[in-house]
Amino acid sequence: MFTCSKVYADIPFAHRQHRHGGHCALVHGHTWSLRFTFACEHTDENCFVVDFGGLRYIREWIDRTLDHACLFNADDPLRDALVAAAPGAWKPLVVENCTTMGEIVRESLATLRRNVRRHAGPGDVFSFKD
């Protein structure tokens, strides 16, 4: 088995956890890094596990979806009012629960998985692990 990884670093985003009794109920920021690990039994004709040049759509998806987004819980009672008060100040991303980064990543990766499959070659096989 051959493997390689690609890291997309320094992805800024904001969120708030409205259920929290402390500072996490306020809008605040984080910086993410996402690591994608690719594996194959046999490399391609260039001895590549994956051609990183063909992964531009991942960076484009990150920029479109996550970069400088503000994540809101689906049930956040202030979400609509905050976004309506300054619509140009937000890149809202609504998720079921932004309590844990793992949950956010799982929800976001569902979309990315569809993109990966759409860009796959005829012989490509993918397995996703959360």
C-alpha positions as a Markdown table, in Angstrom:
| # | Residue | x | y | z |
|---|---|---|---|---|
| 1 | Met | 0.0 | 0.0 | 0.0 |
| 2 | Phe | 1.3 | 3.4 | -1.0 |
| 3 | Thr | 0.2 | 6.6 | 0.8 |
| 4 | Cys | 0.7 | 10.3 | 0.5 |
| 5 | Ser | -0.9 | 13.3 | 2.2 |
| 6 | Lys | -1.9 | 16.8 | 1.2 |
| 7 | Val | -2.4 | 19.5 | 3.9 |
| 8 | Tyr | -4.4 | 22.6 | 3.4 |
| 9 | Ala | -3.3 | 24.9 | 6.2 |
| 10 | Asp | -4.4 | 28.2 | 7.7 |
| 11 | Ile | -8.2 | 28.1 | 6.9 |
| 12 | Pro | -9.8 | 30.8 | 9.0 |
| 13 | Phe | -13.4 | 30.6 | 10.2 |
| 14 | Ala | -15.6 | 31.8 | 13.0 |
| 15 | His | -18.4 | 30.2 | 15.0 |
| 16 | Arg | -20.3 | 30.5 | 18.2 |
| 17 | Gln | -21.8 | 27.9 | 20.5 |
| 18 | His | -25.0 | 29.5 | 21.7 |
| 19 | Arg | -25.7 | 26.8 | 24.3 |
| 20 | His | -22.4 | 27.5 | 26.1 |
| 21 | Gly | -22.6 | 29.5 | 29.3 |
| 22 | Gly | -19.3 | 31.3 | 28.8 |
| 23 | His | -17.2 | 32.9 | 26.2 |
| 24 | Cys | -17.9 | 30.3 | 23.5 |
| 25 | Ala | -21.4 | 31.7 | 23.1 |
| 26 | Leu | -19.7 | 34.8 | 21.5 |
| 27 | Val | -18.7 | 34.8 | 17.9 |
| 28 | His | -15.0 | 33.9 | 17.9 |
| 29 | Gly | -12.4 | 32.5 | 15.4 |
| 30 | His | -10.3 | 29.5 | 14.8 |
| 31 | Thr | -7.8 | 28.4 | 12.1 |
| 32 | Trp | -8.1 | 25.0 | 10.6 |
| 33 | Ser | -5.7 | 22.7 | 8.8 |
| 34 | Leu | -7.2 | 19.8 | 6.9 |
| 35 | Arg | -5.0 | 16.8 | 6.0 |
| 36 | Phe | -6.1 | 14.4 | 3.2 |
| 37 | Thr | -4.4 | 11.1 | 3.0 |
| 38 | Phe | -4.5 | 9.1 | -0.2 |
| 39 | Ala | -3.7 | 5.5 | -0.6 |
| 40 | Cys | -3.4 | 3.0 | -3.5 |
| 41 | Glu | -2.2 | -0.5 | -4.1 |
| 42 | His | -0.5 | 0.5 | -7.4 |
| 43 | Thr | 0.8 | 3.9 | -8.3 |
| 44 | Asp | -0.1 | 5.4 | -11.7 |
| 45 | Glu | 2.1 | 5.7 | -14.8 |
| 46 | Asn | 4.0 | 8.6 | -13.1 |
| 47 | Cys | 4.5 | 6.6 | -9.9 |
| 48 | Phe | 2.0 | 8.9 | -8.2 |
| 49 | Val | -0.5 | 7.9 | -5.6 |
| 50 | Val | -2.5 | 10.9 | -6.6 |
| 51 | Asp | -1.6 | 13.8 | -8.9 |
| 52 | Phe | -1.8 | 16.8 | -6.6 |
| 53 | Gly | -2.3 | 19.0 | -9.7 |
| 54 | Gly | -5.7 | 17.4 | -10.1 |
| 55 | Leu | -6.8 | 18.4 | -6.6 |
| 56 | Arg | -7.3 | 22.1 | -7.3 |
| 57 | Tyr | -11.1 | 21.5 | -6.9 |
| 58 | Ile | -10.4 | 20.7 | -3.2 |
| 59 | Arg | -8.7 | 24.0 | -2.6 |
| 60 | Glu | -11.5 | 25.8 | -4.5 |
| 61 | Trp | -14.1 | 24.0 | -2.4 |
| 62 | Ile | -12.3 | 25.0 | 0.8 |
| 63 | Asp | -12.1 | 28.6 | -0.3 |
| 64 | Arg | -15.8 | 28.7 | -1.4 |
| 65 | Thr | -17.2 | 26.8 | 1.6 |
| 66 | Leu | -15.0 | 27.1 | 4.7 |
| 67 | Asp | -12.5 | 30.0 | 4.2 |
| 68 | His | -13.7 | 33.0 | 6.4 |
| 69 | Ala | -17.0 | 31.3 | 7.0 |
| 70 | Cys | -19.0 | 31.8 | 10.1 |
| 71 | Leu | -20.5 | 28.5 | 11.3 |
| 72 | Phe | -23.9 | 28.6 | 13.0 |
| 73 | Asn | -25.8 | 25.8 | 14.7 |
| 74 | Ala | -29.0 | 25.0 | 12.8 |
| 75 | Asp | -31.0 | 25.8 | 16.0 |
| 76 | Asp | -29.1 | 29.0 | 17.0 |
| 77 | Pro | -31.9 | 31.4 | 17.9 |
| 78 | Leu | -29.8 | 34.5 | 16.9 |
| 79 | Arg | -28.5 | 33.2 | 13.6 |
| 80 | Asp | -31.1 | 34.8 | 11.3 |
| 81 | Ala | -31.0 | 38.1 | 13.2 |
| 82 | Leu | -27.2 | 38.3 | 13.1 |
| 83 | Val | -27.0 | 37.5 | 9.4 |
| 84 | Ala | -30.0 | 39.9 | 8.6 |
| 85 | Ala | -28.4 | 42.7 | 10.7 |
| 86 | Ala | -25.3 | 42.8 | 8.5 |
| 87 | Pro | -25.8 | 40.5 | 5.5 |
| 88 | Gly | -22.5 | 41.5 | 3.8 |
| 89 | Ala | -20.5 | 40.8 | 6.9 |
| 90 | Trp | -21.1 | 37.1 | 7.0 |
| 91 | Lys | -20.4 | 34.0 | 5.0 |
| 92 | Pro | -22.8 | 31.8 | 6.9 |
| 93 | Leu | -22.4 | 28.1 | 7.0 |
| 94 | Val | -25.2 | 26.3 | 8.9 |
| 95 | Val | -24.4 | 22.9 | 10.4 |
| 96 | Glu | -26.4 | 20.7 | 12.7 |
| 97 | Asn | -24.0 | 21.2 | 15.6 |
| 98 | Cys | -20.8 | 23.3 | 15.7 |
| 99 | Thr | -19.9 | 22.0 | 19.2 |
| 100 | Thr | -17.0 | 19.8 | 17.9 |
| 101 | Met | -14.8 | 20.3 | 15.0 |
| 102 | Gly | -15.2 | 16.6 | 14.1 |
| 103 | Glu | -18.9 | 17.1 | 13.6 |
| 104 | Ile | -18.3 | 20.2 | 11.4 |
| 105 | Val | -15.7 | 18.4 | 9.3 |
| 106 | Arg | -18.0 | 15.3 | 8.9 |
| 107 | Glu | -20.9 | 17.5 | 7.6 |
| 108 | Ser | -18.6 | 19.5 | 5.3 |
| 109 | Leu | -16.8 | 16.5 | 4.0 |
| 110 | Ala | -20.1 | 15.0 | 2.8 |
| 111 | Thr | -20.1 | 17.7 | 0.1 |
| 112 | Leu | -16.4 | 17.2 | -0.7 |
| 113 | Arg | -16.9 | 13.4 | -1.1 |
| 114 | Arg | -19.4 | 14.1 | -3.8 |
| 115 | Asn | -16.8 | 16.4 | -5.5 |
| 116 | Val | -14.1 | 13.7 | -5.2 |
| 117 | Arg | -16.3 | 11.1 | -6.9 |
| 118 | Arg | -17.3 | 13.6 | -9.6 |
| 119 | His | -13.6 | 14.2 | -10.4 |
| 120 | Ala | -12.5 | 10.6 | -10.2 |
| 121 | Gly | -11.1 | 8.7 | -13.1 |
| 122 | Pro | -12.7 | 5.5 | -14.3 |
| 123 | Gly | -10.4 | 3.3 | -12.3 |
| 124 | Asp | -10.3 | 5.3 | -9.2 |
| 125 | Val | -11.6 | 3.7 | -6.0 |
| 126 | Phe | -12.2 | 5.8 | -2.9 |
| 127 | Ser | -12.7 | 5.0 | 0.8 |
| 128 | Phe | -13.4 | 7.7 | 3.3 |
| 129 | Lys | -12.7 | 7.6 | 7.0 |
| 130 | Asp | -14.0 | 10.2 | 9.3 |
